[in-house]
Amino acid sequence: MDQKFKDEIRIVLVGKAAVGKSSSGNTILGKEVFHKESGSRSVTRHCQKASENIGDKEITVVDTPGWCDTDLSEKELTEETAQCIDMSQPGPHVFLLVLTIGRFTKEEKETVQKLQEIFGQDAIKYTMILFTRGDNLEDKSIDEYVRDAAEDLKAIVDMCEGRYHVFNNKDKSCDQVSTFLQKIQDMVRNNNGQYFSNTTSKMLENHIKRKADLQQQMQAAEKQKENKMAEPQLHKKVFDQDIPHQELEAENHEMSCAPIELKEQTPKHCLKKEKLMSESEEQNNRMEIHKFQLENQKLQLENQKLLEHQKWQLENQKLQLENQKLQLENKKLLENQKLQLDFQKLQLENQKLFENQKLQLEIQTKQQQQQQQQRSSCIIL
């Protein structure tokens, strides 16, 4: 369990550009610290961090660049977004997936896939949906909006186990923030106070980066190999074109045998040189292919290590669930024992009541016998 959870909540804002991530960060912290987005372009190009004490907790918010509609490349966006883990050390308690009230678009659906690609499937357990532009709901509640939403949006809400909230960033009251923070605290307690681990994120980041670099290297090597294979064919074409010209020149000028032999030896020398160059290039290609194979094996090992880590996390979650199940069973057992004690106590009270009634009956019987004896004595007298 995160001991700092008692004093701090760490939040990471994710989502596509111009959905209100920066404005939501300002609403949570109650002050203007993040640049607001305008138009369809992302104002935030680098991760930004800000904190504020709210109640008895320090709230830390990390704003990330917008996905899909951004000038950053895929690699730059992945690397920059992964930095949010380092800025929320030792790890965020919640990924806040920011969506707008309105039509659920293909780009917004891709933001969920992007979240899983960068941080892994386990990130969903730490994810809550935050809808912005709550004033567009008019007389409709957020629960009604989700209930009547498209199937794709409902599927995202189900993946997040029904965790969502709505902000009207124009509303400056504290009520919507207090309710929102309470929902986060409930989610963290359900996760046993745990936060998203930096280890999984780093392994995924390295895996994606190494895979992209290896693909670039392989493409460059293939292009270099094609160029080198084209060089001998070019030399051969030039050589074939030179032979008729050399023979014609020898006939016209009636050159001696020695120069002719020299001319005949020159192409052989070139062929030998080209052969040596071809063998050297072939050896270099084999070395490069071997190098790529080693890199690929290393990448596969890292992938296997990542799968083992995820398997370990699943086993750990399974163990936690079994532990919770055992605690519930123990609780039920204690309740059962308490019921048995109460039942025994009730039996004892019933037994005492029965004995008391029996004693009263005996007393009444004796009194009746005494009265009969007194009557008999009076009749005799």
N, C-alpha and C positions, 0 to 999 in steps of 0.2 A: 504493500500500500504506500502511496505517495504521502509522506509525512507533511510536505509543504501544502497539500491540498487544504489543510485546515486554515492556512493563511493566504493561499494564492490560487487563482484560477487562470490558466494559460489558454488563450483562444487564438486560432489561426483562421483568417478569412480567405476562402477560395471561391472561384467562380469566374464566369466570362466577364469581359469588359463592360462597363457602363450599366451594371445591375445594382449599384449602390453599396459596394463593399466598403469604400472609404467613408461614406456617409453613415453607414451602420456602425463602423468602428468609432466614429465621433459620437454617435448616439449612446453607445455602450459606455464610453468613458465620460460622457457629459461635457466634452470640450472639443474644440476644433484643433485636431492634431494631424489628420490625414487630408491630403489634397483631394477635393471632390472631383468625380469623373464628369466629363461633359461630352456630349455626342456619342459616337460609337467607338471612339479610340480610348485606349487605356492610358490614364494619366500616370498610374503607378507602374514604373519600369523596374523598380528594385524593391525588395522586401523592406517594410518599415515597421518599427516597433514602438509602442507607447504603453504606459502603465498609469493606473490611477487607483487610489484607495477608495473603495466603495463599501461602506459599512465596516465590518471587521475583516475584510479580505482585500488583498491587492489583486486587481484585475489587469492582466497583461494581454494586449491585443497585437497580433502581427498581421499586417496587410500585405497581400501578394499581388504580382502583376496579373492583369486580366487574361484569361485563356481565350483561344479562338480568334478574337478580334484584337490583334496586337502586332506591333512591328518586330517583335523579337522572333528569332528563329526557334525551331522545335528544341534544339539542343540548349540554347540560351534560356528558354522558358523553363525547361526541365531543371537545369542547374540552379536557376534563380529561385524557383519555387521550393526546391529541396533545401535551400538556405533557411527557410522558415523554421525547420526543425532545430537548427543550430541557434537561431534567435529566440527560441522558446525552450531552451535547455531547462531541465533534462528531457523535456518533450511536452507537446500540447495535450491538454485534457480533452479538447474538442476541436474538430474541424468544422467550421461553420460554412456550409454550402449555401451561398447566397443566390437566390432566384427571385425573379420579379413576378408580381401578380399580373396575369395575362396569359397569352398563348405560350405553351411549353414547346420551345423550338428545338430543332436538331442540334444546334450549337450548345444549348443548355444540357441536352442529353449527353453530348460528348464531354462536358465538364465532369460528369460523374465517372465516365470511363477514364478520363485523364487522371482523376483523383486516385483510382485504383491502379493505373499504370505506374504512377510515380511512387505511391506509398504502399501499394499492395492491397489485397483483399481485406486484410485485417483492419484497415483504416475505417471501413464502414462502421465498425463497432464504436468508433469514437466520433461519428459524424452526426450533426443535427442540421436540418434544413431551416434557413432563415428567409422568409418571404419579405420583400421590400415593397414600397408603394402600397401600404395597407389602406390608404385613403381611397384606392380604386375599388375596394370591396363594396363601398357605399353601405347599404343596409344588410349585407351578407356577412356572416361570421366566417372566420378562417376554417373552421371545421366543416361548414357547409361547402366552402370553396374546394377543399380537398376531396370531400365526398363526391362532388359533381365533376371533378377534374378528369382529364384524359387518362387512359390506361397507363401510358408511359410515365406520367407524373405519379400516379398511384403506386406504380411498381417501385419508383425511387423512394417514396415515403415508406413503403413496406420494407425495403432494404434497410432503411434507417430505423426500423422498428417503431414507426409512428412518431418519431421525434421531430417536431417542427414548431416554429413560432413566427409571428408576423410583426414587422416594424412599420410604423408610419414615421419616417425620419423628419417630417415636418412637425410632429408632436414632440414637444420638449418636456413633457411630464415624466416623472420617474417611475410611474406604475408599470409601463410596458417593459422597462429594463429590469425592475425587481422581479417580475414574473418570469422573464427570460432567464435571469441568473439562477432562479430557483429551479427551473427545468434543467439547467446545466448541472447543478449540484445533485439533483436526483439521478441524472444519467451517470455522473462520475461515481456515485455510491453504488449504482447497479453494476458498474465495472470494478467494484471493490476498491475504489480510490486510485486505480491505476491510470497511467497516462500512456500515450502512444510512444513506443520505444524508438530511439534514434538508430539502433542497430539495424533493424529491418530496412529503414529508409536509406541508410548508407549503402547497404548491400545492393538494394535495388538501383540506387543511383549509379554505383560503380558498374553494375551489370549492364545497364542501358548505355552508359558512356563507352564502356569497352566494346560493346557490340557495335555501336555506331562507328567507333574508330577502326575496328577491324574490317568492317564493310568498306570504309573509305580506302584503307590500305590495299584490300583485295582488288578493288576497282582500279586503283592506280597501278598495281602490279600487272593486271590483265592488259591495261592500255600500253604499259611499257613493253610487255611481252609481244603484243601485236606489232608494235613499232620495230622491235628488234627482229621479228620474223620477216618483216617486210623488207629490211635492209639487204639480205642476201639475194632476194629476188630482183631488187633494183640493180645490184652489182652485176647479176647475170644478164639482165636485159641490156645494160650498157656494154658489157663484154661481147655479147652476141652481135651488137650493132657495130663494134669496133673491128671484128675479124674481117669482114669483106673489105672494109676501108684499108686495113693493113695489107691485105693480099694485092689489092689494086695498086697501092702505092709501091709495093715491091716489084710488080711487073713493069710499071711505067718507068721507074728509075733504074731498073736492072741492078738491084743492089746485090752485094756479095752474099755468100752463104752465111758468113759469120753474123752479119747484122740480122739476116733472116732467122738464124738459130736463136739469136738474142730475143727477136720478136716472138718466136715460138715459146721461149722459156718464160717470158714475162707473164703471159696468162697463167701458166702452171704455177708460178710463184704466187700470183694473186689468189688462185684457187686454194692453194695450201694455206695462205694467210686467212682467207675467208673461212676455211674449214676450222682452223684453230680458233678464230673469233666465234664461230658458231658453237663449237664445243664449250668454250668459256661461257658464252651467254646461256647455253643450255644448263651448264653446271650452276650458274647464278640463279637461273629460274628454279632449278630443283631446290636450291638452298632457300629461296624465298618461299616456295610452296611448303617446304618443311617447317619454315618459321611460322607460316600462317597456320599450319596444322597444329603446331605446339600452342599457338595463341588460342586456337579454337578449343583444344583440349583443356587449356587453363580456364577458358570461359565456361566450358561444360562443368568443370569441377566447381567453379564459383556458383553456377546455377544449381548444382546438386547440393552445395552447402546451403544455399538460400532455401531450397525446398526442405532440407533437413531442419533448418531453423523454423520455417513455417510449420512443419510437422510437429516440432517440439512445442511451438506456441499452441497448436491445436490440442496436443496432449495435455498441456498445462491448463488450458481452458476446460477440457474434459474433466481433469482432476478437480478443478475448482467447482464445476457443476456437481460432481459426485460428492464433494465435501459439503456443498450447500444442501444436497439431497440428504446426506447423512445428518446434517444439523437439523433439517426439518423432521427427519425420522426420530431423532433424539427428542426434539421438542414434542412431537406427537406422543412418544413414549412417556415423557414426563407428565404430559397432560392426562394420559391414560392412567398412570400411577396415581395422580392426584384424584382422578375420578374414582379409582378403586378405594383410596383412603376415605374419600367422602362417603362412598357407599358403605364401607365398614363402619364409619362413624354413625351413619344413619341406622345401620343394623343394631349397633350398640344402644342407641337412643330408643329404638323400637323395643329392644329387649328389656330395657329399664322400664319403659312405659308398660310393657306387658306384665312385668313382675310387680309393678306398682298397682296395676289393676287387679292382679291376682291377690295381692295382700289386702286390698280394699274389700274384695269379695270374701276373703276369709274372716275379716273383721265383721262384716255384715252378717255372715253365717253365725258367728259366735254370739253376736248381739241378739239375733233371732232365737238362738237356742236358750239364751239366758232369759229372754222374755217369756218363752214357753214354759220354762221351769218355774218362773215366778207365778204364772197363771195357774199351773198345776198345784202349787203350794196353796194358793188362795182358795181353790175349789175344795181341797181337802179340809182346810180349816172351816 
